[in-house]
């Protein structure tokens, strides 16, 4: 109960901060693209590749490379709420994707047999973990933030095939459509998620080329084909990107390039209310999981994975 209360407070604080004016990272780029998509939709172009209003009218080939799902979502919201500014829309869709990811993750856990109360706690942590706020509040990585919506659906389809041995239409559709949705959301996030999927599949499947594995591979191929409208231009024009401009880029946040080291050196650390609430909620949840005998799988490795996940999020608390 303590964990739920703290995580709910953390979620409300994150929601209030996210609905503010976005700043930092790629936030300005995303708000510009939100405005451009809305203008292009108003002109009758439902899938704009070339953004004519970018770079003072010179234009930009942004969506020959970048997936469209997030911006199509904002344009659909504009149909209902036409007077919203792009900055407010950025905050609204950020909160929307957080809430949807909460629902999809709880749905996944319930489908895997976890009780309602326990699945709610885990879903709150999934939706409002410090890294999720880092994505939108610090990095402005809106598409990566949205990609979290589809991961539980993809895992559910994989579990139905490899753990439950089901190769029915529903399992195929879960894998196929969720993988296609990931590619329509963020190609870079999809690549990282696929690495995790490969590791997970190798863990849960004793036979690498069973009939269920063949169904899984086929479903992923079908999902990739569904996303061809995004992938083909990206693959065909990828060699036109000038990668030399990225060589001087520093991946750090704020004043730090190594936030994990900062925790132990005491440098560049800013402790605020959000960080304290996040750490306290995570600690309470971890203590509950360690003492519980019924709400989580009885595998010591599962508890250690949670501990590691919470630990690696500490740098993002320290930076904010």
C-alpha positions as CSV (number, residue, x, y, z in Angstrom):
1,X,0.0,0.0,0.0
2,X,2.9,2.4,0.8
3,X,4.4,1.6,-2.6
4,X,1.1,2.2,-4.4
5,X,0.6,5.5,-2.6
6,X,4.1,6.7,-3.4
7,X,3.9,5.6,-7.0
8,X,0.5,7.3,-7.5
9,X,1.9,10.5,-6.1
10,X,5.0,10.1,-8.3
11,X,2.7,9.6,-11.3
12,X,0.7,12.7,-10.5
13,X,3.9,14.8,-10.1
14,X,5.2,13.5,-13.4
15,X,1.9,14.2,-15.1
16,X,1.9,17.8,-13.8
17,X,5.5,18.3,-14.9
18,X,5.0,16.7,-18.3
19,X,1.9,18.9,-19.0
20,X,4.2,21.9,-18.6
21,X,6.2,23.5,-21.4
22,X,8.5,20.9,-22.8
23,X,12.2,21.8,-22.8
24,X,15.5,20.0,-23.4
25,X,16.6,17.3,-25.7
26,X,14.4,16.8,-28.8
27,X,11.3,18.5,-27.4
28,X,11.5,21.5,-29.7
29,X,11.9,19.2,-32.7
30,X,8.9,17.1,-31.7
31,X,6.7,20.2,-31.1
32,X,7.7,21.5,-34.5
33,X,6.8,18.2,-36.2
34,X,3.5,18.1,-34.3
35,X,2.7,21.6,-35.8
36,X,3.9,20.6,-39.3
37,X,1.8,17.4,-39.3
38,X,-1.3,19.3,-38.2
39,X,-0.8,21.8,-41.0
40,X,-0.2,19.1,-43.6
41,X,-3.3,17.2,-42.5
42,X,-5.3,20.3,-42.8
43,X,-4.0,20.5,-46.4
44,X,-5.2,17.0,-47.1
45,X,-1.8,15.2,-46.9
46,X,-2.4,12.3,-44.5
47,X,1.2,11.0,-44.5
48,X,3.6,13.9,-45.1
49,X,7.1,12.8,-45.9
50,X,8.5,16.2,-46.8
51,X,7.9,19.0,-44.3
52,X,7.8,22.1,-46.5
53,X,7.7,24.5,-43.6
54,X,10.9,23.4,-42.0
55,X,14.2,25.3,-42.1
56,X,12.6,28.6,-43.0
57,X,10.8,27.2,-45.9
58,X,13.6,25.2,-47.4
59,X,11.9,22.0,-46.3
60,X,13.0,18.8,-44.6
61,X,12.8,15.1,-45.5
62,X,12.1,14.2,-41.8
63,X,9.5,11.5,-42.4
64,X,11.4,9.7,-45.1
65,X,13.3,8.5,-42.0
66,X,11.1,9.0,-38.9
67,X,8.0,6.8,-38.2
68,X,4.7,8.6,-38.2
69,X,2.5,7.0,-35.5
70,X,3.0,9.5,-32.7
71,X,2.3,12.5,-35.0
72,X,-0.7,10.9,-36.6
73,X,-2.0,10.4,-33.0
74,X,-1.6,14.1,-32.3
75,X,-3.4,15.0,-35.6
76,X,-6.3,12.8,-34.6
77,X,-6.5,14.6,-31.3
78,X,-6.5,17.9,-33.1
79,X,-9.7,16.8,-34.8
80,X,-11.4,16.9,-31.4
81,X,-9.4,19.6,-29.8
82,X,-8.3,21.9,-32.6
83,X,-7.2,24.9,-30.5
84,X,-4.4,23.2,-28.6
85,X,-0.8,24.5,-29.1
86,X,1.9,22.1,-30.1
87,X,3.7,22.5,-26.7
88,X,0.5,21.5,-24.8
89,X,-0.1,18.7,-27.3
90,X,3.4,17.3,-26.5
91,X,2.5,17.1,-22.9
92,X,-1.0,15.6,-23.5
93,X,0.3,12.8,-25.7
94,X,3.1,12.1,-23.3
95,X,0.6,11.6,-20.5
96,X,-1.7,9.6,-22.8
97,X,1.1,7.2,-23.8
98,X,2.1,6.8,-20.1
99,X,-1.5,5.9,-19.2
100,X,-2.0,3.5,-22.1
101,X,1.3,1.7,-21.3
102,X,0.0,1.3,-17.7
103,X,-3.1,-0.4,-19.1
104,X,-1.2,-2.6,-21.6
105,X,1.3,-3.7,-19.0
106,X,-1.3,-4.5,-16.4
107,X,-3.3,-6.4,-19.1
108,X,-0.1,-8.5,-19.8
109,X,0.5,-9.3,-16.1
110,X,-3.1,-10.2,-15.6
111,X,-3.0,-12.5,-18.6
112,X,0.1,-14.1,-17.1
113,X,-1.8,-14.9,-13.9
114,X,-0.7,-12.0,-11.6
115,X,-3.3,-10.8,-9.1
116,X,-5.1,-7.5,-9.7
117,X,-3.4,-5.6,-6.8
118,X,0.1,-6.8,-7.6
119,X,-0.3,-6.1,-11.3
120,X,-1.5,-2.6,-10.5
121,X,1.7,-1.9,-8.5
122,X,3.9,-3.2,-11.2
123,X,2.0,-1.3,-13.9
124,X,2.4,1.9,-12.0
125,X,6.2,1.4,-11.8
126,X,6.3,0.5,-15.5
127,X,4.3,3.7,-16.5
128,X,6.0,6.2,-14.1
129,X,9.5,4.9,-13.5
130,X,12.2,7.6,-13.5
131,X,13.4,6.6,-16.9
132,X,10.0,7.2,-18.4
133,X,10.1,10.8,-17.1
134,X,13.6,11.1,-18.4
135,X,12.4,10.2,-21.9
136,X,9.9,13.1,-22.0
137,X,11.0,15.6,-19.4
138,X,14.7,15.6,-20.0
139,X,15.5,14.0,-23.4
140,X,12.2,14.9,-25.1
141,X,12.2,11.4,-26.7
142,X,8.5,11.3,-27.4
143,X,8.6,8.3,-29.8
144,X,10.7,6.2,-27.6
145,X,8.3,7.0,-24.7
146,X,5.4,5.9,-26.9
147,X,7.1,2.6,-27.8
148,X,6.6,1.3,-24.2
149,X,2.9,0.9,-25.1
150,X,3.5,-2.0,-27.4
151,X,6.1,-4.0,-25.5
152,X,3.6,-5.8,-23.2
153,X,1.4,-6.8,-26.2
154,X,4.4,-8.2,-28.0
155,X,5.5,-10.2,-24.9
156,X,2.0,-11.5,-24.4
157,X,1.9,-12.8,-28.0
158,X,5.4,-14.4,-27.5
159,X,4.3,-16.0,-24.2
160,X,1.1,-17.5,-25.8
161,X,3.2,-19.1,-28.5
162,X,6.3,-20.3,-26.6
163,X,5.1,-20.8,-23.1
164,X,1.5,-21.8,-23.6
165,X,2.1,-23.5,-26.9
166,X,-0.7,-21.6,-28.7
167,X,-0.4,-20.9,-32.4
168,X,-3.9,-19.5,-32.9
169,X,-5.0,-16.4,-34.8
170,X,-5.0,-14.2,-31.7
171,X,-1.4,-15.1,-30.8
172,X,-0.2,-14.3,-34.4
173,X,-2.1,-11.0,-34.5
174,X,-0.7,-10.0,-31.1
175,X,2.9,-10.4,-32.3
176,X,2.4,-9.2,-35.8
177,X,0.4,-6.0,-35.0
178,X,2.4,-5.1,-31.9
179,X,5.7,-5.4,-33.8
180,X,4.4,-3.4,-36.7
181,X,3.2,-0.7,-34.3
182,X,6.6,-0.6,-32.7
183,X,8.2,0.0,-36.1
184,X,5.6,2.7,-36.9
185,X,6.5,4.3,-33.5
186,X,10.3,4.3,-33.3
187,X,12.8,2.3,-35.4
188,X,15.6,2.8,-33.0
189,X,13.5,1.7,-30.0
190,X,12.3,-1.3,-32.1
191,X,16.0,-2.4,-32.6
192,X,16.7,-2.3,-28.9
193,X,13.5,-4.1,-28.0
194,X,14.2,-6.8,-30.6
195,X,17.6,-7.5,-28.8
196,X,15.6,-8.0,-25.6
197,X,13.1,-10.2,-27.4
198,X,15.9,-12.4,-28.7
199,X,17.3,-12.9,-25.2
200,X,13.9,-13.5,-23.8
201,X,13.0,-16.1,-26.5
202,X,16.3,-18.0,-25.9
203,X,15.4,-18.1,-22.2
204,X,11.9,-19.4,-22.5
205,X,12.1,-21.6,-25.5
206,X,14.0,-24.9,-25.1
207,X,13.8,-25.7,-28.8
208,X,15.1,-23.0,-31.2
209,X,13.2,-24.3,-34.3
210,X,10.0,-25.7,-32.9
211,X,6.7,-25.2,-34.7
212,X,5.9,-22.4,-32.2
213,X,9.2,-20.7,-33.0
214,X,8.4,-20.9,-36.7
215,X,5.0,-19.2,-36.0
216,X,6.8,-16.5,-34.0
217,X,9.3,-15.8,-36.7
218,X,6.6,-15.7,-39.4
219,X,4.5,-13.3,-37.3
220,X,7.5,-11.0,-36.9
221,X,8.1,-11.1,-40.6
222,X,4.5,-10.2,-41.3
223,X,4.7,-7.3,-38.9
224,X,7.8,-6.1,-40.7
225,X,6.0,-6.3,-44.0
226,X,3.1,-4.3,-42.6
227,X,5.6,-1.5,-41.7
228,X,7.2,-1.5,-45.1
229,X,5.8,1.9,-45.9
230,X,8.1,3.2,-43.1
231,X,11.1,0.8,-43.6
232,X,11.6,0.9,-47.3
233,X,12.2,4.7,-47.6
234,X,14.4,4.5,-44.4
235,X,16.5,1.7,-45.9
236,X,16.7,3.2,-49.3
237,X,17.7,6.7,-48.2
238,X,19.7,5.8,-45.1
239,X,23.1,6.3,-46.9
240,X,22.2,9.9,-47.5
241,X,22.5,10.8,-43.8
242,X,25.6,12.8,-43.0
243,X,26.8,10.9,-39.9
244,X,29.9,13.2,-39.4
245,X,27.7,15.8,-37.8
246,X,27.1,13.4,-34.8
247,X,30.8,12.9,-34.0
248,X,30.9,15.9,-31.7
249,X,27.7,15.0,-29.9
250,X,28.0,14.3,-26.2
251,X,25.4,11.8,-24.8
252,X,25.3,13.2,-21.3
253,X,22.4,15.0,-19.6
254,X,22.7,18.3,-17.9
255,X,26.2,18.9,-16.7
256,X,27.2,15.2,-16.6
257,X,28.3,12.7,-19.2
258,X,28.5,9.8,-16.6
259,X,25.5,10.1,-14.2
260,X,26.1,6.6,-12.7
261,X,29.6,7.7,-11.6
262,X,28.1,11.0,-10.2
263,X,26.2,9.0,-7.6
264,X,29.4,7.7,-6.1
265,X,31.5,10.9,-6.5
266,X,28.7,13.3,-5.3
267,X,29.2,15.6,-8.3
268,X,26.3,17.1,-10.4
269,X,23.6,15.5,-8.2
270,X,20.4,17.4,-7.7
271,X,18.0,15.8,-5.2
272,X,14.4,17.0,-5.6
273,X,10.9,15.9,-4.6
274,X,10.4,13.8,-7.7
275,X,13.6,11.9,-7.1
276,X,12.8,11.3,-3.5
277,X,9.3,10.0,-4.2
278,X,10.6,7.8,-7.0
279,X,13.3,6.2,-4.9
280,X,11.0,5.7,-1.9
281,X,8.2,4.1,-4.0
282,X,10.7,1.8,-5.7
283,X,12.3,0.8,-2.4
284,X,8.9,0.1,-0.9
285,X,7.9,-2.0,-3.9
286,X,11.1,-3.9,-3.8
287,X,10.7,-4.7,-0.1
288,X,7.2,-5.9,-0.7
289,X,8.3,-8.2,-3.6
290,X,11.1,-9.6,-1.4
291,X,8.7,-10.5,1.4
292,X,5.8,-11.7,-0.7
293,X,5.2,-15.4,-1.4
294,X,2.3,-15.1,-3.8
295,X,2.4,-11.9,-5.9
296,X,5.5,-12.6,-8.0
297,X,7.0,-15.6,-9.6
298,X,9.1,-17.7,-7.2
299,X,12.4,-17.2,-9.0
300,X,15.3,-15.5,-7.2
301,X,16.6,-14.2,-10.6
302,X,13.3,-12.3,-11.0
303,X,13.9,-10.4,-7.8
304,X,17.5,-9.6,-8.7
305,X,16.4,-8.3,-12.1
306,X,14.0,-5.9,-10.4
307,X,16.8,-4.8,-8.1
308,X,19.2,-4.2,-11.0
309,X,16.4,-2.3,-12.9
310,X,15.8,0.0,-10.0
311,X,19.6,0.6,-9.5
312,X,20.3,1.6,-13.0
313,X,17.5,4.2,-12.8
314,X,19.2,6.0,-10.0
315,X,21.4,8.1,-12.4
316,X,18.2,9.5,-13.9
317,X,17.0,10.5,-10.4
318,X,20.3,12.1,-9.7
319,X,20.3,14.2,-12.9
320,X,16.7,15.5,-12.1
